[in-house]
Amino acid sequence: MRGDDTQPPGLRIIEILDPGCGQDNVLFRLLVMREHSVSPEGESITLRYFELEAGSGGMAVHPFTGMYRRLADGAESVSLTGGSVGLSSAYLRGHRLGTYLQDEIVRWAAQWPNAKVQPIVLSDIDAYEENKSRRNRYYEQFGIVFDYSGPECSSGVSQGLCAGDLTPVSPDVWRKSIKEYDLIDYLRRHSAEKVKLLRDIQKLHANIDFQQQVIRDSQARPFKWAMNHFANRYPYAAPSVLTLSGLMLLLWAVV
């Protein structure tokens, strides 16, 4: 859906994958909801995500937000963050989820190429060791350049640029770890899989019932069961064996 010049659906399911274990190893699933609003002052977009796994936190505390404003003098501006950017749960980080959502905001903002991008301020508060370089790369991949300050680029402010200068990321950046589905298509697919599983379960139960009946028959009439089983398995040899068995029974009766 993304990357083919079409807008992702307003409601979708995304699966977060483990790239090292193939496309079938789903770590967790999210419901993503896209909201768009228009007012006399401008437009806004909000991406909310809901964690679907049991015991998860539910709705995101900090949705991803973009805002466009047009002033009376004709000046245009866009905000790419709505004041803050972050993922609500630690286990969501490191899977390109932030890049996936932020890229949608950047592509949305590109429809006003002359709008000034509001400055993004990087704080040294979230510049702890495992987060600082990831945070800086996160913004830089969209063509945002910073005037860094503080030790080892721990803080800074983005340089001025227009929305047309932003660079959306290639879908290949996140496709190895994220798969997206239209919500209705996803529900239909899983409904079909559920029906198939129920049919498979019914077949297994029927097979269990059959095997249990076979066991009961073998216990009630072991000789007859053995003869029937042999005849079914070796139909060409069955007549000779049955004849021999009959003679043995006759001899046994005579003796």
C-alpha positions in Angstrom: 0.0 0.0 0.0 2.7 2.5 1.0 5.1 3.6 -1.7 2.7 3.1 -4.7 1.4 6.6 -4.5 -1.8 5.5 -2.7 -2.8 6.7 0.7 -2.8 4.0 3.3 -6.3 3.1 4.6 -7.7 5.0 7.6 -7.9 1.7 9.5 -5.3 -0.9 9.1 -3.5 -3.8 10.8 0.3 -3.9 10.9 2.3 -6.9 11.9 5.7 -6.4 13.4 8.0 -9.2 12.3 11.4 -10.6 13.4 13.5 -10.0 10.2 15.9 -12.8 11.2 13.2 -15.5 11.4 11.2 -14.9 8.2 8.0 -13.3 7.2 5.8 -15.7 9.2 7.3 -14.9 12.6 4.9 -12.1 14.0 6.2 -10.5 17.2 3.0 -8.4 17.7 0.1 -6.7 16.0 -1.1 -3.1 16.0 -4.3 -1.5 14.9 -3.5 1.9 13.2 -6.1 4.6 12.9 -5.6 7.6 10.7 -7.6 10.7 11.5 -7.8 13.8 9.3 -9.4 17.1 10.2 -9.9 20.4 8.4 -10.5 23.8 9.9 -10.5 27.4 8.7 -6.9 27.7 10.1 -5.6 24.6 8.3 -5.5 20.8 8.5 -4.1 18.1 10.7 -3.4 14.4 10.6 -3.2 12.0 13.6 -2.0 8.4 13.6 -3.1 6.5 16.6 -2.0 2.9 17.2 -3.6 0.3 19.5 -1.6 -2.6 20.8 -3.6 -5.8 20.2 -1.7 -8.3 22.2 -3.1 -9.6 25.5 -1.7 -7.6 28.4 -0.5 -4.7 26.2 -1.1 -1.1 27.0 -3.9 -0.5 24.6 -3.9 2.9 22.8 -0.8 4.9 22.3 -0.2 7.6 24.8 1.6 9.8 22.3 0.0 9.6 18.8 2.0 10.8 15.8 0.6 14.1 14.6 1.1 16.5 11.7 -0.3 20.0 11.4 -0.6 22.5 8.6 -1.4 26.2 9.1 -2.0 29.1 6.7 -1.9 32.6 8.1 -3.8 35.6 7.0 -0.7 37.0 5.2 -0.5 33.7 3.2 2.5 32.3 5.1 2.3 28.5 5.5 3.8 26.2 8.1 3.8 22.5 9.0 4.6 20.7 12.2 5.8 17.2 11.9 5.7 16.2 15.5 2.8 18.0 17.2 5.2 18.8 20.0 6.6 15.4 20.8 7.4 12.0 19.2 7.6 8.7 21.0 6.5 5.1 21.3 4.4 4.2 24.3 6.1 0.9 25.1 9.7 -0.1 25.2 9.1 -3.3 23.3 7.8 -1.4 20.3 11.1 0.3 19.7 13.8 -0.9 17.4 11.4 -2.3 14.8 11.1 0.7 12.4 7.6 1.5 13.7 8.4 5.1 14.4 9.9 5.5 11.0 6.8 3.9 9.4 4.5 6.3 11.1 6.6 9.4 10.8 7.1 8.7 7.1 3.3 8.9 6.6 3.3 12.3 8.3 6.2 13.5 6.0 4.4 12.3 2.9 1.2 14.1 4.1 3.1 17.4 4.6 4.6 17.2 1.1 1.4 18.4 -0.4 2.4 21.9 0.8 5.9 22.1 -0.6 6.4 25.8 0.2 5.3 25.5 3.8 8.0 26.2 6.4 8.7 23.2 8.7 8.5 24.3 12.3 11.7 23.8 14.2 12.3 20.5 15.9 14.1 20.8 19.2 16.3 17.9 20.5 16.7 17.8 24.2 19.6 16.3 26.1 17.0 14.7 28.5 16.4 11.9 26.0 20.0 11.7 24.8 20.9 8.7 26.9 23.4 6.4 25.4 21.2 3.8 23.7 18.7 6.4 22.4 20.8 9.4 21.3 22.2 8.2 18.0 19.0 6.4 17.1 17.0 9.6 17.7 19.3 11.7 15.6 19.3 9.2 12.7 15.5 9.0 13.0 15.1 12.7 12.0 18.0 12.9 9.6 16.7 10.1 7.4 13.9 12.5 6.4 16.3 15.2 5.2 16.2 17.2 8.4 19.5 18.9 9.3 20.3 20.0 12.8 22.5 22.5 14.4 23.8 20.3 17.2 24.9 21.5 20.6 25.9 19.9 23.9 28.3 17.0 24.3 28.3 14.5 21.3 25.3 16.1 19.6 23.0 15.5 22.6 20.8 18.5 21.9 20.1 20.8 18.9 17.6 22.6 16.8 16.6 21.8 13.2 17.7 24.1 10.4 15.1 25.9 8.4 13.6 24.0 5.5 10.4 23.7 3.5 8.1 20.7 3.3 9.2 20.2 -0.3 12.8 19.6 1.0 11.8 16.6 3.1 12.7 13.2 1.9 10.3 10.3 2.5 12.0 7.0 3.2 11.9 4.1 0.8 9.3 1.5 1.9 12.2 -1.0 1.7 13.5 0.6 4.9 10.6 -0.8 7.0 9.2 -3.7 4.9 11.5 -6.3 6.4 10.0 -5.7 9.8 6.5 -4.4 9.1 3.6 -5.8 7.0 0.4 -3.7 6.6 -3.1 -4.9 5.8 -6.4 -3.2 5.2 -8.5 -3.9 8.3 -11.4 -5.5 6.4 -9.2 -7.7 4.3 -7.3 -8.8 7.4 -10.5 -9.7 9.2 -11.8 -11.7 6.2 -8.5 -13.6 5.9 -8.4 -14.5 9.5 -12.1 -15.4 9.4 -11.4 -17.8 6.6 -8.4 -19.3 8.5 -10.6 -19.8 11.5 -13.2 -21.7 9.4 -10.5 -23.9 8.0 -9.1 -24.6 11.5 -12.6 -25.5 12.8 -13.0 -27.9 9.9 -9.6 -29.5 10.6 -10.6 -29.9 14.2 -13.8 -31.6 13.3 -11.9 -34.0 11.0 -9.5 -34.8 13.9 -12.4 -35.4 16.3 -14.0 -37.7 13.7 -10.8 -39.6 13.2 -10.4 -40.0 17.0 -13.9 -41.3 17.3 -13.2 -43.8 14.5 -9.9 -45.0 16.1 -11.7 -45.4 19.5 -14.4 -47.5 17.8 -11.7 -49.7 16.2 -10.1 -50.2 19.6 -13.4 -51.2 21.1 -14.1 -53.7 18.3 -10.6 -55.2 18.6 -11.1 -55.7 22.3 -14.6 -57.2 22.0 -13.9 -59.6 19.0 -10.1 -59.8 18.7 -10.0 -62.8 16.3 -12.7 -61.3 13.9 -11.0 -57.9 14.1 -7.6 -59.4 13.2 -9.1 -61.3 10.2 -10.9 -58.2 8.9 -7.8 -56.1 9.4 -5.6 -58.6 7.5 -8.2 -58.9 4.7 -8.3 -55.1 4.3 -4.6 -54.8 4.3 -3.7 -57.8 2.2 -6.8 -58.4 0.0 -5.0 -60.9 -2.4 -3.7 -63.1 0.3 -6.9 -62.9 2.4 -8.8 -65.9 0.8 -6.0 -68.3 1.4 -5.5 -67.2 4.9 -9.2 -67.4 5.6 -9.4 -70.9 4.2 -6.4 -72.0 6.3 -8.0 -70.5 9.4 -11.2 -72.3 8.6 -9.4 -75.7 8.4 -7.6 -75.0 11.6 -10.8 -74.3 13.4 -12.4 -77.4 11.9 -9.5 -79.6 13.0 -9.6 -78.0 16.4 -13.3 -78.8 16.7 -12.8 -82.5 15.6 -9.9 -83.0 18.0 
